Amino acid sequence: MTGVPSGDDERMRRWRLVLGGESGAEGTGRALAGQDAAMDAALGALYGGGTAGKDRGAGLGASAPSVARWLGDIRTYFPSSVVQVMQRDAIERLGLAALLLEPEMLEAVEADVHLVATLLSLNKAMPETTRETARAVVRKVVGELEKRLATRTRATLTGALDRGARVSRPRHRDIDWDRTIRANLKNYLPEHGTVVPERLIGYGRAARGVKKDVVLCVDQSGSMAASVVHASVFGAVLASMRSIATRLVVFDTAVVDLTDELDDPVDVLFATQLGGGTDINRALAYCQSQITRPADTVVVLISDLYEGGIRDEMLKRVAAMKAAGVQFVALLALSDEGAPAYDREHAAALAALGAPAFACTPDLFPEVMAAAIERRPLPIPEA
């Protein structure tokens, strides 16, 4: 077919874009034109070596209008996942964080969890003219996360709570017939065509009050930014469930209880202060003081475990909570990026106490919480 590049032509085209710049044409036999030239210019403005790399100092990093144009270009030529990576690289490589304080810039960017984390880190420096636009960007991302995670979280945890209410001597109207029949199939009498139910399984008539207390204890140091975003969303989802009493505590060297803000995760996020030191021991001391029903409490520590407080006291508190019956979960991260750098010595010490520390994706988190509620082994992903 005419007009359709062959496999070799397409490979050369891709190599030409990878090599970038006029010197990149050497050996490829291709010159860039049209959309390919525009893509090369957008890449070159950020990574250098492209046709735009020569005047980058006077372009991308220097003014909001040129950055806004560049943001529009990359959204035109690249898929959303690539755009988000390029935005992060631009913020880190070219020092564009300050430009995000301008409303026009915020309206041009592709919003994602990492952009939210950057905005939160700039929160204290944000002028009032930008604050409402920033909140709108954060609310959009939080809304998308809630839509993705809320239904499955509620369904998974409701199931775990209901299973915990099963009893072996139910009243007739409370019998779970499906589970009862499955449990008694060995007692099937073919001559009568029936199952003899030696053991009845059903649901207890549990009180409508709170069945479990959940404490989310979240490290708000800079490396935990994406985890803070996801934890605020999950905190709001859990708080919306009447059968779970949820407390959200964030910490650096100070401890802040944000439980009263949980009806709006955006308010939670703007109340955090990313960066600073870390005092896990102090945070756990506060959480420990809030526990009134140890056997019905799940404490989730989300931290890279770089402790700036008293290490031995931190471990003693974990041991004391577990001895009292608290289900203790240690997550090195709550994000899609996997485990960050973390304190391996502290992780090993927690594992020795029966609290293995591991990174958890947002999609896995409901299963982790369900396992903790049911007191069964946690679904720890392979490293």
C-alpha positions in Angstrom: 0.0 0.0 0.0 1.3 3.5 -0.8 1.6 6.0 1.9 2.1 3.4 4.7 5.6 3.2 6.0 7.3 -0.2 6.0 8.5 -1.8 9.2 12.1 -0.6 8.4 10.9 2.9 7.7 9.0 3.1 11.0 12.0 1.8 12.9 14.2 4.5 11.3 11.6 7.1 12.2 11.6 6.1 15.8 15.4 6.0 16.0 15.5 9.4 14.4 13.2 10.7 17.2 15.3 9.0 19.9 18.5 10.5 18.6 17.1 14.0 18.2 18.7 17.1 16.9 20.1 17.8 13.5 23.1 15.5 14.2 20.6 12.7 14.9 20.0 12.4 11.1 23.4 10.9 10.6 23.1 7.2 9.7 19.3 7.2 9.6 18.8 8.9 6.2 15.7 10.7 7.6 14.9 14.3 8.2 12.2 15.4 10.6 9.2 17.3 9.3 5.6 18.1 10.3 4.4 16.4 13.5 7.7 14.5 13.9 9.6 17.8 14.0 7.1 19.2 16.5 7.5 16.1 18.7 11.2 16.4 18.5 11.0 20.1 19.5 8.9 19.3 22.6 11.3 16.5 23.7 14.3 18.7 23.0 13.0 21.6 25.0 13.0 19.3 28.0 15.8 16.8 27.5 18.1 18.7 25.2 19.6 17.5 22.0 16.5 18.3 19.9 16.0 21.2 17.5 14.6 23.2 20.3 17.5 22.5 22.6 19.6 25.3 21.2 17.4 28.1 22.6 16.0 26.2 25.6 17.6 28.7 28.0 15.5 31.5 26.5 12.4 29.3 26.1 10.9 26.6 28.3 12.4 27.4 31.7 12.1 31.2 31.4 8.5 32.2 31.1 5.0 31.0 31.8 3.7 31.6 28.3 6.3 29.4 26.7 5.8 26.7 29.3 2.0 26.8 28.7 2.6 26.4 25.0 4.9 23.5 25.6 2.4 21.8 27.9 -0.2 22.2 25.2 2.2 20.6 22.6 3.0 17.5 24.7 -0.7 16.9 25.4 -1.3 17.1 21.6 1.5 14.7 20.6 1.8 12.2 23.5 -0.6 10.0 25.5 -1.6 11.0 29.0 0.8 8.6 30.7 3.8 10.0 28.8 2.6 13.6 29.4 2.6 13.0 33.2 6.1 11.7 33.1 7.3 14.6 31.1 5.6 17.1 33.4 7.4 15.5 36.4 10.7 15.6 34.6 10.1 19.3 33.7 9.4 20.2 37.3 12.6 18.4 38.5 15.0 19.3 35.7 14.0 22.8 34.8 12.8 24.2 38.1 9.2 24.8 37.0 7.7 24.4 40.5 7.3 28.1 41.0 5.4 28.5 37.7 2.8 26.1 39.1 1.7 28.9 41.4 0.1 30.7 38.4 -3.5 29.8 37.7 -2.9 29.8 33.9 -0.2 27.1 34.3 -2.4 24.9 36.5 -5.2 25.0 33.9 -2.7 23.7 31.3 -1.2 20.7 33.1 -2.3 17.1 33.1 -3.4 16.4 36.6 -2.2 13.3 38.4 -1.2 12.2 41.9 2.4 13.5 41.5 1.2 16.9 40.5 -1.1 17.0 43.6 1.9 16.1 45.7 3.9 19.0 44.1 1.1 21.4 44.8 0.8 20.3 48.4 4.5 20.9 48.9 4.0 24.4 47.5 0.9 25.0 49.6 2.4 27.5 52.1 3.9 29.6 49.3 0.7 29.6 47.2 -0.9 33.0 46.6 -4.6 33.4 47.1 -5.1 33.9 43.4 -3.9 30.4 42.7 -5.3 28.6 45.7 -8.8 28.0 44.3 -7.4 26.7 41.0 -5.1 24.4 42.9 -8.0 23.1 45.0 -9.9 22.4 41.8 -7.0 20.4 40.3 -6.6 18.5 43.6 -10.3 17.8 43.8 -10.4 16.5 40.2 -7.6 13.9 41.0 -9.1 13.0 44.3 -12.5 12.5 42.7 -11.0 10.2 40.1 -9.3 8.2 42.8 -12.4 7.9 44.8 -14.4 6.7 41.8 -11.8 4.1 41.1 -11.3 2.8 44.6 -14.4 3.5 46.7 -16.9 0.8 45.5 -14.4 -2.1 45.7 -13.1 -0.9 49.1 -16.6 -0.8 50.6 -17.6 -4.1 49.1 -14.4 -5.9 50.2 -14.5 -4.5 53.8 -18.3 -5.0 54.2 -17.8 -8.6 53.2 -15.0 -9.0 55.7 -17.0 -7.5 58.5 -20.0 -9.7 57.7 -17.9 -12.8 57.6 -16.7 -11.9 61.1 -20.3 -11.9 62.3 -21.0 -15.5 61.2 -22.2 -17.8 64.0 -22.6 -21.6 64.2 -25.9 -21.6 66.0 -28.1 -19.2 64.0 -31.8 -18.8 64.4 -33.8 -20.2 61.5 -34.2 -16.9 59.7 -30.5 -16.1 60.1 -29.2 -19.3 58.4 -26.9 -18.9 55.4 -28.3 -21.8 53.4 -25.7 -21.7 50.6 -22.7 -22.0 53.0 -24.6 -24.5 55.2 -25.3 -26.8 52.3 -21.7 -26.6 51.1 -20.4 -27.4 54.6 -22.6 -30.5 54.8 -22.3 -32.0 51.4 -20.5 -35.0 52.9 -23.8 -35.8 54.7 -25.8 -36.1 51.4 -28.2 -39.1 51.5 -28.8 -40.1 47.8 -31.7 -42.4 48.7 -33.6 -39.5 50.2 -32.2 -36.8 47.8 -31.3 -34.5 50.7 -28.4 -33.2 52.8 -28.4 -33.7 56.6 -27.3 -30.3 58.0 -25.2 -31.4 61.0 -23.7 -27.9 61.2 -25.6 -24.7 60.6 -23.9 -21.6 59.4 -25.5 -18.2 59.6 -25.0 -14.5 60.4 -25.4 -13.3 63.9 -27.7 -10.4 64.5 -24.8 -8.0 64.9 -25.5 -4.7 66.4 -25.7 -1.8 63.9 -22.9 0.0 65.7 -19.2 0.2 65.0 -17.6 -3.2 64.5 -14.0 -2.1 63.9 -11.8 0.8 64.7 -9.2 1.7 62.1 -6.3 4.1 62.7 -4.3 5.3 59.7 -1.0 6.7 60.8 0.7 8.4 57.9 4.2 9.8 57.5 4.1 13.1 55.7 7.8 13.4 55.0 8.5 14.4 51.4 9.2 10.9 50.1 5.8 9.8 51.2 3.8 12.4 49.1 1.9 9.9 46.9 1.1 7.8 49.9 -0.4 10.8 51.7 -2.7 11.4 48.7 -3.9 7.9 48.6 -4.3 7.6 52.4 -6.5 10.7 52.5 -8.8 9.1 49.9 -9.0 5.8 51.7 -9.5 7.6 55.0 -12.5 9.4 53.5 -13.9 6.1 52.1 -13.5 4.2 55.4 -15.0 7.1 57.3 -18.1 6.9 55.1 -18.7 3.3 56.4 -20.8 3.3 59.5 -19.4 -0.1 60.7 -15.9 1.3 60.8 -14.7 4.1 63.1 -11.8 5.7 61.2 -9.1 8.0 62.6 -6.5 9.7 60.4 -3.2 10.8 62.0 -0.4 12.5 60.0 3.0 13.2 61.4 6.5 14.5 60.8 8.2 15.6 64.1 4.8 16.7 65.2 1.5 14.8 65.2 -1.7 16.1 63.7 -5.1 14.4 64.0 -7.1 15.1 60.9 -10.1 12.9 61.7 -12.5 15.8 61.8 -11.6 16.6 58.2 -12.3 13.2 56.8 -15.6 14.1 55.2 -13.5 16.0 52.5 -10.2 14.5 51.5 -9.2 17.7 49.8 -9.4 19.5 53.1 -7.3 16.7 54.6 -4.6 17.1 51.9 -4.4 20.9 52.3 -4.0 20.4 56.0 -0.9 18.3 55.5 2.6 19.7 55.4 4.8 17.6 53.2 8.5 17.5 54.2 10.3 17.8 57.5 11.6 15.2 59.9 10.1 12.0 61.2 9.1 10.9 64.7 7.3 7.6 64.3 7.5 6.9 68.1 5.6 10.1 68.9 3.0 9.3 66.3 2.4 5.8 67.5 2.3 7.0 71.1 -0.6 9.3 70.1 -2.4 6.5 68.2 -1.9 4.1 71.2 -3.6 6.6 73.5 -6.7 6.7 71.2 -7.2 2.9 71.3 -10.1 1.8 73.5 -11.0 -1.6 71.9 -7.6 -3.3 71.1 -9.1 -6.5 69.9 -11.3 -4.7 67.5 -8.7 -2.2 66.2 -6.5 -2.1 63.1 -3.6 0.3 63.1 -2.0 1.0 59.7 1.4 2.7 59.8 2.4 4.1 56.4 6.0 5.2 56.5 9.5 4.6 55.0 10.5 3.9 58.6 13.4 6.4 58.8 12.9 7.1 62.5 14.1 10.4 63.9 12.7 9.6 67.3 13.4 6.9 69.8 13.8 3.6 67.9 13.6 1.2 70.8 10.5 3.0 72.2 8.8 2.8 68.8 9.3 -1.0 68.6 8.1 -1.4 72.2 4.9 0.4 71.3 4.3 -1.9 68.4 4.9 -4.9 70.5 2.6 -3.6 73.3 -0.2 -2.9 70.8 0.1 -6.4 69.3 0.2 -8.0 72.7 -3.1 -6.2 73.6 -4.8 -7.6 70.5 -4.3 -4.8 68.0 -3.9 -5.8 64.3 -0.8 -3.8 63.3 0.0 -3.3 59.6 3.2 -1.6 58.4 3.1 -0.2 54.8 6.3 1.2 53.3 4.2 3.0 50.7 0.6 3.3 49.5 1.1 4.1 45.9 1.6 2.5 42.4 5.3 3.2 42.4 6.4 0.4 44.8 8.6 0.7 47.8 10.7 3.9 48.1 14.1 3.8 49.9 13.3 2.7 53.4 15.0 1.7 56.6 15.7 -2.0 56.2 16.8 -2.5 59.8 13.6 -1.1 61.2 11.6 -3.1 58.6 13.4 -6.3 59.8 12.7 -5.4 63.4 9.0 -5.0 62.8 8.9 -8.3 60.9 10.5 -10.0 63.9 7.5 -8.7 66.0 5.1 -10.2 63.5 4.4 -7.0 61.6 6.1 -7.4 58.2 6.6 -4.1 56.3 5.8 -4.0 52.6 4.8 -1.6 49.8 1.1 -1.7 48.9 -0.7 -0.5 45.8 -4.0 1.3 46.1 -5.7 -1.7 44.3 -4.3 -4.1 46.9 -5.1 -2.0 50.0 -8.8 -3.2 50.4 -7.6 -6.8 50.4 -4.9 -6.0 53.0 -7.5 -4.3 55.2 -10.0 -7.2 54.8 -7.3 -9.7 55.9 -6.4 -7.5 58.9 -10.1 -7.3 59.9 -10.5 -11.1 59.6 -7.2 -11.7 61.4 -5.8 -13.8 58.6 -2.3 -13.6 56.9 -1.9 -10.4 54.9 -1.6 -10.7 51.1 2.0 -9.5 50.9 3.1 -9.0 47.3 6.3 -10.6 46.1 9.3 -8.3 46.2 
